[in-house]
Amino acid sequence: MPVVTVQQGPRTVELKRELVARITDAFVDAYQIPAESVQVWIHEVPTDSWGTAGRLTADR
């Protein structure tokens, strides 16, 4: 059973639904497994807890 972990900043529920569906479809197509065996975990990191190039994402 594949478990996919996505780490990202906050997104809308609609975008997360689409992401989970597409990731699941990719595993179903690539591994020829049932969709029920694919798990997708989304770990959202607040923008004040994530930085790039020396700056917090919240400050951009």
Helices and strands as residue ranges (DSSP letters): E 3-8, H 13-31, G 35-37, E 39-44, G 47-49, E 51-52, E 55-56, G 57-59
